[in-house]
Amino acid sequence: MLFLLLLPKQPTLLTGETLYSLECFAPRIRGIESGPARKQVDLSELFKYTQMAEKAKHDEKETKKIHDSLQNLQLRLAEREYHCKNFQEKVRYVENQVAKEKKLD
């Protein structure tokens, strides 16, 4: 890393130093090829986030299974309530028939 002091407008005692720095270091800096930028990655952080992502996917699958199971149970409950209502109507009908027969006797 290189820090370079540049004073572009006002002539001061440091103007000579600025020019010297430019003459000496600019050609060297111009010749540096660093290649494409690379991102530094902390592997422990990467591993932690990978595990979090995998857990989130697993939790999502489990949530979907529970949701599907809940829907299935709700359908079964609705079906049983329908049958129960039908049986109750049949019982009322039979009770009414029995009551009519008793009146006739």
C-alpha positions as CSV (number, residue, x, y, z in Angstrom):
1,M,0.0,0.0,0.0
2,L,1.4,3.4,-0.9
3,F,0.2,6.8,0.3
4,L,1.3,9.8,-1.9
5,L,1.0,13.4,-0.9
6,L,-0.2,15.6,-3.8
7,L,-0.5,19.3,-3.6
8,P,-1.7,20.4,-7.0
9,K,-2.2,24.2,-6.8
10,Q,-0.3,26.2,-4.2
11,P,3.4,26.2,-4.4
12,T,4.8,25.3,-0.9
13,L,7.9,23.7,0.5
14,L,6.3,20.3,-0.2
15,T,5.8,20.9,-3.9
16,G,9.3,19.5,-4.6
17,E,8.4,16.4,-2.6
18,T,5.2,16.0,-4.5
19,L,7.0,16.2,-7.9
20,Y,9.7,13.8,-6.6
21,S,7.1,11.3,-5.4
22,L,5.3,11.4,-8.8
23,E,8.5,11.0,-10.8
24,C,9.8,8.1,-8.6
25,F,6.7,6.1,-7.8
26,A,4.2,6.7,-10.6
27,P,6.0,4.6,-13.2
28,R,6.4,1.7,-10.7
29,I,2.7,1.9,-9.7
30,R,1.7,2.1,-13.4
31,G,3.5,-1.2,-14.0
32,I,1.7,-3.2,-11.3
33,E,-0.8,-5.7,-12.6
34,S,-2.9,-7.1,-9.8
35,G,-5.3,-9.2,-11.9
36,P,-9.0,-9.4,-11.4
37,A,-10.4,-8.4,-8.0
38,R,-11.0,-11.3,-5.7
39,K,-13.3,-11.4,-2.7
40,Q,-11.8,-12.6,0.5
41,V,-14.1,-15.1,2.2
42,D,-13.9,-16.3,5.7
43,L,-14.5,-20.0,5.4
44,S,-16.0,-20.3,8.9
45,E,-18.6,-17.7,8.0
46,L,-19.3,-19.4,4.7
47,F,-19.8,-22.7,6.4
48,K,-22.1,-21.1,9.0
49,Y,-24.2,-19.5,6.3
50,T,-24.3,-22.7,4.3
51,Q,-25.5,-24.6,7.3
52,M,-28.2,-21.9,7.9
53,A,-29.4,-22.2,4.3
54,E,-29.6,-26.0,4.5
55,K,-31.5,-25.8,7.8
56,A,-33.9,-23.2,6.3
57,K,-34.5,-25.6,3.3
58,H,-35.1,-28.5,5.7
59,D,-37.4,-26.4,7.9
60,E,-39.3,-25.3,4.8
61,K,-39.8,-29.0,3.8
62,E,-41.0,-29.9,7.3
63,T,-43.4,-26.9,7.3
64,K,-44.8,-28.1,4.0
65,K,-45.3,-31.6,5.3
66,I,-47.0,-30.3,8.4
67,H,-49.2,-28.0,6.3
68,D,-50.2,-30.9,4.0
69,S,-50.9,-33.1,6.9
70,L,-53.1,-30.3,8.5
71,Q,-55.0,-29.9,5.2
72,N,-55.6,-33.7,5.1
73,L,-56.9,-33.7,8.7
74,Q,-59.2,-30.8,8.0
75,L,-60.7,-32.6,5.0
76,R,-61.2,-35.8,7.1
77,L,-62.8,-33.7,9.8
78,A,-65.2,-32.1,7.4
79,E,-66.1,-35.5,6.0
80,R,-66.8,-36.9,9.4
81,E,-68.8,-33.8,10.4
82,Y,-70.9,-34.3,7.2
83,H,-71.5,-38.0,8.1
84,C,-72.3,-37.1,11.7
85,K,-74.9,-34.5,10.5
86,N,-76.5,-37.1,8.2
87,F,-76.7,-39.7,11.1
88,Q,-78.3,-37.1,13.3
89,E,-80.9,-36.3,10.7
90,K,-81.6,-40.0,10.3
91,V,-81.9,-40.4,14.1
92,R,-84.4,-37.5,14.2
93,Y,-86.4,-39.0,11.3
94,V,-86.6,-42.4,13.1
95,E,-87.5,-40.8,16.4
96,N,-90.3,-38.9,14.7
97,Q,-91.5,-42.1,13.0
98,V,-91.5,-43.8,16.4
99,A,-93.4,-40.9,18.0
100,K,-96.0,-41.1,15.2
101,E,-96.5,-44.8,15.7
102,K,-97.0,-44.4,19.4
103,K,-99.7,-41.8,18.8
104,L,-101.5,-44.2,16.4
105,D,-101.5,-47.0,19.0
